[in-house]
Amino acid sequence: MGVIPEEPRQHLIEEFEAKLKDEVHLVMFTQETECAHCREARELVEEIAGLSNKITAEIFDFVKDNGKANKYKIDKVPAIAVIGKRDYGIRYYGVPIGYEFKSFVGAIINVSNGTTNLSEETKKKLDSISKPVHIQVFVTLTCPYCSTAAGLAYKLALENDLLRADVIDAGEFPHLAQKYSVMGVPKTVINEQIEIVGAIPEPQFIAHVLHTQEPPSIYM
């Protein structure tokens, strides 16, 4: 028996058939002798790739293939990069199951189509970004609101190459949850300086992102 139950599997096959346009590559990094959930993540990635001829899976060892890990800026495992015609900077750290499965599948579909359903106003504001933005969204697999924050971060990264979106399972990486004082989820950290707790609407989220483009305040 696979990771994905039969009924959702059949639904995914139909959804991918209807919505996927271009090929998507799931690039996964594992270290199964050291990582508790790497095997489950690998099996899930391979299963998803088996549901459509437009999805491929590449599995790399985090240590042995460190050159590849550096290329994709992977610094922990399990890690999954969702790559389309180019690398949009979309990453998931952990096993994207539970509520996170929906946003992960959404990212695959959006990457395949090379576009999102973000508002035109948001897309125009994203065009004004000129400096790199690193978005980290901390989630848990049982949080019903986390997939909304994760999905929005993915979409922003897809629309602008200067944005990078990491969705991180706080339970899988407790040291990072402690580092960023994750007391509730979703918690979003932008460029190590802006912290957002909860799933906020698109206009508010993009306002926080744009704040990173402002020059630092100088206090006398």
C-alpha positions as CSV (number, residue, x, y, z in Angstrom):
1,M,0.0,0.0,0.0
2,G,1.3,3.4,-1.0
3,V,1.5,6.7,1.0
4,I,-1.5,8.2,-0.9
5,P,-4.8,6.4,-0.3
6,E,-6.7,5.0,-3.4
7,E,-9.5,7.6,-3.6
8,P,-7.3,10.7,-3.4
9,R,-4.9,8.9,-5.8
10,Q,-7.6,8.6,-8.5
11,H,-8.6,12.2,-7.9
12,L,-5.0,13.4,-8.4
13,I,-4.6,11.4,-11.6
14,E,-7.7,13.2,-13.0
15,E,-6.6,16.6,-11.6
16,F,-3.1,16.3,-13.1
17,E,-4.5,15.2,-16.4
18,A,-6.7,18.2,-16.6
19,K,-4.4,20.9,-15.2
20,L,-0.8,20.1,-15.9
21,K,0.7,21.9,-18.9
22,D,4.5,21.6,-18.9
23,E,6.8,19.1,-17.1
24,V,7.5,19.4,-13.4
25,H,10.6,17.9,-11.7
26,L,10.5,17.0,-8.1
27,V,14.1,17.1,-6.9
28,M,14.3,15.4,-3.5
29,F,17.2,15.2,-1.1
30,T,17.4,12.5,1.5
31,Q,19.8,10.8,4.0
32,E,17.8,7.8,5.0
33,T,20.3,6.4,7.5
34,E,20.3,9.7,9.5
35,C,16.8,11.1,8.8
36,A,13.7,9.7,10.4
37,H,11.2,10.7,7.8
38,C,13.3,10.8,4.6
39,R,12.1,7.4,3.4
40,E,8.4,8.5,3.7
41,A,9.2,11.7,1.8
42,R,11.0,9.8,-0.9
43,E,8.1,7.3,-1.3
44,L,5.6,10.1,-1.5
45,V,7.6,12.0,-4.2
46,E,8.0,8.8,-6.2
47,E,4.2,8.1,-5.9
48,I,3.3,11.6,-7.1
49,A,5.6,11.3,-10.0
50,G,3.9,8.0,-11.0
51,L,0.5,9.7,-11.3
52,S,1.4,11.8,-14.4
53,N,3.8,11.5,-17.3
54,K,4.4,15.2,-16.9
55,I,6.0,14.8,-13.4
56,T,9.4,13.3,-12.9
57,A,11.3,12.6,-9.6
58,E,15.0,12.9,-9.0
59,I,16.4,11.6,-5.7
60,F,19.7,12.7,-4.3
61,D,21.7,11.9,-1.2
62,F,22.2,15.0,0.8
63,V,25.9,14.1,1.6
64,K,27.0,12.2,-1.4
65,D,25.4,14.7,-3.8
66,N,26.4,17.8,-1.9
67,G,27.1,19.6,-5.2
68,K,23.5,19.2,-6.2
69,A,22.4,20.3,-2.7
70,N,24.4,23.4,-3.0
71,K,23.0,24.1,-6.4
72,Y,19.5,24.0,-5.1
73,K,20.4,25.8,-1.8
74,I,19.3,22.8,0.2
75,D,20.7,22.8,3.8
76,K,18.5,20.2,5.6
77,V,16.5,17.0,4.8
78,P,14.1,15.8,3.8
79,A,13.8,18.5,1.2
80,I,11.8,18.7,-2.0
81,A,12.4,21.3,-4.7
82,V,9.5,21.9,-7.2
83,I,11.2,22.8,-10.6
84,G,9.4,23.8,-13.8
85,K,10.8,25.5,-16.9
86,R,13.2,27.1,-14.3
87,D,13.8,27.0,-10.6
88,Y,11.2,29.2,-9.0
89,G,12.7,28.8,-5.5
90,I,9.9,26.6,-4.2
91,R,11.0,24.2,-1.4
92,Y,9.3,22.0,1.1
93,Y,11.2,20.7,4.1
94,G,9.6,17.6,5.7
95,V,6.9,15.3,4.4
96,P,4.1,17.2,2.7
97,I,1.2,15.2,4.0
98,G,-1.9,16.2,6.1
99,Y,-3.1,19.7,5.4
100,E,0.2,20.5,3.6
101,F,-0.5,18.0,0.8
102,K,-3.1,20.4,-0.8
103,S,-0.7,23.3,-1.0
104,F,2.1,21.1,-2.3
105,V,-0.1,19.7,-5.0
106,G,-1.2,23.3,-5.8
107,A,2.5,24.3,-6.2
108,I,3.1,21.5,-8.7
109,I,0.1,22.6,-10.8
110,N,1.1,26.3,-10.7
111,V,4.7,25.5,-11.6
112,S,3.5,23.4,-14.5
113,N,1.5,26.3,-15.8
114,G,4.0,28.9,-14.9
115,T,1.5,31.2,-13.4
116,T,-0.8,31.7,-10.4
117,N,-4.2,33.2,-9.5
118,L,-2.7,36.1,-7.6
119,S,-4.5,39.4,-8.3
120,E,-3.2,41.7,-11.0
121,E,-2.5,44.3,-8.3
122,T,-0.3,41.9,-6.4
123,K,1.6,40.9,-9.6
124,K,2.2,44.6,-10.4
125,K,3.6,45.1,-6.9
126,L,5.8,42.1,-7.2
127,D,7.3,43.6,-10.4
128,S,8.7,46.5,-8.2
129,I,10.8,44.1,-6.1
130,S,14.5,44.6,-6.9
131,K,16.2,42.9,-3.9
132,P,16.1,39.2,-2.9
133,V,13.3,38.1,-0.5
134,H,13.5,34.9,1.5
135,I,10.2,33.7,2.9
136,Q,10.1,30.9,5.5
137,V,6.7,29.5,6.5
138,F,6.7,27.3,9.5
139,V,3.8,24.8,9.5
140,T,2.5,21.6,11.2
141,L,0.7,18.8,9.4
142,T,-2.4,19.2,11.5
143,C,-2.9,22.9,11.1
144,P,-5.8,23.7,8.8
145,Y,-4.7,27.3,8.2
146,C,-1.0,26.6,7.4
147,S,-1.7,25.4,3.8
148,T,-3.1,28.9,3.0
149,A,0.0,30.7,4.1
150,A,2.2,28.1,2.4
151,G,0.3,28.3,-0.8
152,L,0.5,32.1,-0.9
153,A,4.3,32.0,-0.3
154,Y,4.7,29.5,-3.1
155,K,2.7,31.7,-5.5
156,L,4.7,34.8,-4.7
157,A,8.0,32.9,-5.4
158,L,6.7,31.7,-8.7
159,E,5.7,35.2,-9.9
160,N,9.1,36.8,-9.1
161,D,12.6,35.1,-9.4
162,L,13.9,37.3,-6.6
163,L,11.6,35.6,-4.1
164,R,12.3,32.2,-2.5
165,A,9.7,30.3,-0.5
166,D,10.7,27.6,2.1
167,V,7.8,25.8,3.8
168,I,9.2,24.0,6.9
169,D,7.5,21.4,9.1
170,A,8.1,22.8,12.5
171,G,7.8,19.3,14.0
172,E,10.4,17.9,11.7
173,F,12.9,20.7,12.5
174,P,12.4,21.6,16.2
175,H,15.8,23.4,16.4
176,L,14.6,25.9,13.7
177,A,11.2,26.2,15.5
178,Q,13.1,27.1,18.6
179,K,15.5,29.5,16.8
180,Y,12.5,31.4,15.3
181,S,10.4,31.2,18.5
182,V,7.6,29.3,16.7
183,M,4.9,29.2,19.4
184,G,2.0,29.1,16.9
185,V,1.6,28.2,13.3
186,P,1.6,29.2,10.6
187,K,4.5,31.5,11.3
188,T,6.2,33.3,8.5
189,V,9.6,34.9,8.7
190,I,10.7,37.2,5.8
191,N,14.3,38.1,5.3
192,E,15.0,37.2,9.0
193,Q,13.5,40.5,10.0
194,I,9.7,40.4,9.6
195,E,7.6,37.9,11.5
196,I,3.9,37.1,10.8
197,V,1.8,34.7,12.9
198,G,-1.3,33.3,11.3
199,A,-2.6,33.2,7.8
200,I,-3.2,36.8,6.6
201,P,-4.9,38.0,3.4
202,E,-2.9,38.5,0.2
203,P,-2.8,42.3,0.3
204,Q,-1.4,42.3,3.8
205,F,1.2,39.6,3.0
206,I,2.5,41.5,-0.1
207,A,2.7,44.7,2.0
208,H,5.1,42.9,4.4
209,V,7.1,41.6,1.5
210,L,7.4,45.1,0.0
211,H,8.6,46.4,3.4
212,T,11.8,44.4,2.8
213,Q,12.6,46.7,-0.2
214,E,12.6,49.8,1.9
215,P,16.0,51.2,3.1
216,P,16.7,50.6,6.8
217,S,15.6,53.3,9.2
218,I,18.3,55.4,10.8
219,Y,17.6,56.4,14.4
220,M,19.5,59.4,15.8
